[in-house]
Amino acid sequence: MALQSILKEVRLLRGLPIAAVAVRAKVGPGTIVAIERHGHVPRAETQVKLARALGVDVRKIWPTADQTDSPTAA
């Protein structure tokens, strides 16, 4: 499964629109659109912000993420 599909899948499973995730992660909605629709790979800091906003470990969305940057689901 493509990484952008994983982000979208997790977001939809939580019933969250792009705008809500953007606010929680403190990123622009365009960032999420770029990831989900165009396969953009965000910086590690943005990966962590998005994972935290969705309440999952960063490796769930980006399996190759550096484990030192991985948050535990809060």
N, CA and C of each residue as an Amber inpcrd file, in Angstrom:
protein
   222
   0.8420000  -1.1780000   0.0000000   0.0000000   0.0000000   0.0000000
   0.8870000   1.2410000   0.0000000   0.5300000   2.2210000  -0.8140000
   1.3110000   3.4480000  -0.8940000   1.2090000   4.2170000   0.4160000
   2.2890000   4.8930000   0.7690000   2.3210000   5.6010000   2.0460000
   1.2350000   6.6580000   2.1500000   0.9600000   7.3610000   1.0420000
  -0.0830000   8.3710000   1.1020000  -1.4330000   7.7280000   1.3930000
  -1.6410000   6.4970000   0.9500000  -2.8810000   5.7900000   1.2260000
  -2.9860000   5.4090000   2.6970000  -1.8610000   5.1210000   3.3280000
  -1.8750000   4.7700000   4.7500000  -2.3080000   5.9810000   5.5670000
  -1.7590000   7.1390000   5.2850000  -2.1500000   8.3480000   5.9950000
  -3.6520000   8.5890000   5.8350000  -4.1290000   8.5070000   4.6230000
  -5.5580000   8.7390000   4.3680000  -6.4090000   7.6860000   5.0700000
  -5.9790000   6.4420000   5.0270000  -6.7280000   5.3610000   5.6620000
  -6.8540000   5.5930000   7.1730000  -5.7560000   5.9450000   7.8180000
  -5.7790000   6.1920000   9.2600000  -6.6750000   7.3990000   9.5630000
  -6.5460000   8.4380000   8.7660000  -7.3590000   9.6410000   8.9710000
  -8.8480000   9.3240000   8.8450000  -9.2060000   8.5740000   7.8200000
 -10.6030000   8.2330000   7.5980000 -11.1390000   7.2810000   8.6660000
 -10.3090000   6.3500000   9.1250000 -10.7290000   5.4510000  10.2010000
 -11.0750000   6.2170000  11.4690000 -10.4320000   7.3460000  11.6570000
 -10.7000000   8.1710000  12.8250000 -11.8200000   9.1760000  12.5670000
 -12.3270000   9.1760000  11.3370000 -13.4340000  10.0600000  10.9900000
 -13.0580000  11.5370000  10.9660000 -11.8090000  11.8110000  10.6040000
 -11.3240000  13.1900000  10.6310000 -11.1500000  13.7660000   9.2290000
 -11.6760000  14.9500000   9.0030000 -11.4100000  15.6260000   7.7320000
  -9.9760000  16.1720000   7.7200000  -9.5030000  16.4680000   6.5450000
  -8.1480000  17.0040000   6.3920000  -7.9480000  18.2330000   7.2760000
  -8.9260000  19.1340000   7.2910000  -8.7920000  20.3750000   8.0660000
  -8.5840000  20.0960000   9.5520000  -9.2750000  19.1190000  10.1010000
  -9.1340000  18.8050000  11.5220000  -7.7460000  18.2680000  11.8380000
  -7.2330000  17.4110000  10.9810000  -5.8870000  16.8680000  11.1970000
  -4.8570000  17.9860000  11.0680000  -5.0660000  18.8620000  10.1090000
  -4.1440000  19.9780000   9.9190000  -4.0680000  20.8510000  11.1700000
  -5.2190000  21.1460000  11.7560000  -5.2430000  21.9610000  12.9710000
  -4.5440000  21.2340000  14.1100000  -4.8650000  19.9560000  14.2980000
  -4.2420000  19.1770000  15.3860000  -2.7320000  19.0860000  15.2220000
  -2.2800000  18.9210000  13.9710000  -0.8450000  18.7500000  13.7080000
  -0.1100000  20.0770000  13.5500000  -0.8750000  21.1650000  13.4610000
  -0.2930000  22.4940000  13.2350000   0.4950000  22.5360000  11.9290000
  -0.1490000  21.9970000  10.8800000   0.3990000  22.0680000   9.5200000
  -0.7070000  22.5870000   8.6170000  -0.3370000  23.0370000   7.4550000
  -1.3340000  23.4970000   6.5040000  -2.0710000  22.3200000   5.8890000
  -3.3500000  22.5050000   5.5550000  -4.0900000  21.4190000   4.9210000
  -3.4680000  20.9870000   3.5940000  -2.8140000  21.9100000   2.9250000
  -2.1520000  21.5830000   1.6630000  -1.0580000  20.5470000   1.8360000
  -0.4380000  20.5270000   3.0160000   0.5830000  19.5180000   3.3080000
  -0.0320000  18.1280000   3.2760000  -1.1890000  17.9890000   3.8950000
  -1.8600000  16.6920000   3.9440000  -2.3430000  16.2910000   2.5570000
  -2.8680000  17.2380000   1.8190000  -3.3130000  16.9660000   0.4480000
  -2.1290000  16.4990000  -0.3930000  -0.9930000  17.1700000  -0.2500000
   0.1960000  16.7930000  -1.0250000   0.6520000  15.3730000  -0.7020000
   0.5420000  14.9910000   0.5610000   0.9380000  13.6390000   0.9670000
  -0.0620000  12.6120000   0.4480000  -1.3490000  12.8610000   0.7190000
  -2.3820000  11.8880000   0.3810000  -2.6120000  11.7340000  -1.1240000
  -2.5560000  12.8150000  -1.8370000  -2.9190000  12.7590000  -3.2550000
  -1.7330000  12.7150000  -4.2070000  -0.5920000  13.2370000  -3.7550000
   0.5350000  13.3700000  -4.6750000   1.7830000  12.6210000  -4.2380000
   1.7150000  11.9370000  -3.0880000   2.8420000  11.1300000  -2.6580000
   4.0100000  11.9060000  -2.0810000   3.7760000  13.1690000  -1.7120000
   4.8320000  13.9750000  -1.0790000   5.3090000  13.2780000   0.1890000
   6.6080000  13.2780000   0.4140000   7.1720000  12.7150000   1.6420000
   7.5920000  13.8870000   2.5230000   6.8880000  14.0890000   3.6470000
   7.2030000  15.2300000   4.5110000   8.4620000  15.0160000   5.3270000
   8.9600000  16.1190000   5.8680000  10.1210000  16.0570000   6.7630000
   9.7700000  15.2280000   7.9880000  10.7770000  14.7330000   8.6670000
  10.5850000  13.8890000   9.8510000   9.7430000  14.5880000  10.9070000
   9.9610000  15.8810000  11.1130000   9.1950000  16.6170000  12.1220000
   7.7100000  16.6300000  11.7790000   7.4120000  16.7860000  10.4970000
   6.0200000  16.8070000  10.0480000   5.4070000  15.4180000  10.1660000
   6.1800000  14.3940000   9.8850000   5.6930000  13.0230000  10.0630000
   5.2690000  12.7900000  11.5040000   6.0890000  13.2390000  12.4370000
   5.7990000  13.0670000  13.8590000   4.5450000  13.8470000  14.2420000
   4.4290000  15.0840000  13.7770000   3.2510000  15.9030000  14.0820000
   1.9710000  15.2300000  13.5870000   2.0090000  14.7180000  12.3700000
   0.8170000  14.0840000  11.8010000   0.4650000  12.7980000  12.5440000
   1.4680000  12.0090000  12.8670000   1.2110000  10.7680000  13.6070000
   0.5980000  11.0700000  14.9690000   1.1330000  12.0530000  15.6620000
   0.5840000  12.4270000  16.9710000  -0.8440000  12.9350000  16.8410000
  -1.0980000  13.7250000  15.8010000  -2.4450000  14.2610000  15.5790000
  -3.4550000  13.1430000  15.3450000  -2.9790000  12.0350000  14.7870000
  -3.8520000  10.8910000  14.5180000  -3.8070000   9.8500000  15.6400000
  -2.9360000  10.0550000  16.6140000  -2.8570000   9.1410000  17.7540000
  -2.2300000   7.8070000  17.4370000  -1.2720000   7.7940000  16.5080000
  -0.5920000   6.5480000  16.1380000   0.9170000   6.7550000  16.1630000
   1.6300000   5.6540000  16.2180000   3.0900000   5.6940000  16.1090000
   3.4440000   6.1010000  14.6800000   4.4450000   6.9150000  14.5470000
   4.8530000   7.4080000  13.2330000   5.1610000   6.2560000  12.2680000
   5.6350000   5.1310000  12.7970000   5.9880000   3.9910000  11.9340000
   4.7580000   3.3110000  11.3360000   3.5820000   3.5750000  11.8710000
   2.3610000   3.0240000  11.2760000   2.1270000   3.6460000   9.9030000
   2.4340000   4.9250000   9.7780000   2.2200000   5.6350000   8.5190000
   3.4770000   5.6020000   7.6600000   4.6340000   5.8050000   8.2900000
   5.9110000   5.7950000   7.5920000   6.7770000   4.7020000   8.2120000
   6.6420000   3.4560000   7.7540000   7.3450000   2.3160000   8.3720000
   8.8610000   2.4490000   8.4120000   9.4330000   3.2540000   7.5560000
  10.8820000   3.3970000   7.5330000  11.3620000   4.5760000   8.3580000
  10.4570000   5.2190000   9.1090000  10.8390000   6.3920000   9.9150000
  11.8780000   6.0010000  10.9600000  12.7810000   6.9150000  11.2210000
  13.8080000   6.7200000  12.2410000  13.1320000   6.5240000  13.5930000
  13.4590000   5.4670000  14.2710000  12.8100000   5.1500000  15.5360000
  13.0670000   6.1880000  16.6120000  14.1370000   6.9600000  16.5060000
  14.4000000   7.9860000  17.5170000  13.3970000   9.1260000  17.3930000
  12.7550000   9.2860000  16.2290000  11.7640000  10.3410000  16.0350000
  10.3490000   9.8470000  16.2890000  10.1940000   8.5680000  16.5930000
   8.8680000   7.9800000  16.7170000   8.2350000   8.2740000  18.0580000
   7.0730000   8.9140000  18.0190000   6.3700000   9.1260000  19.2910000
   5.5680000   7.9010000  19.6590000   5.3540000   7.7170000  20.9060000
   4.4160000   6.6890000  21.3470000   3.0560000   7.3380000  21.2940000
   2.0660000   6.6060000  20.8470000   0.7160000   7.1740000  20.7550000
   0.3200000   7.7560000  22.1100000  -0.0780000   9.0050000  22.0780000
  -0.4350000   9.6880000  23.3330000  -1.9170000   9.6300000  23.5970000
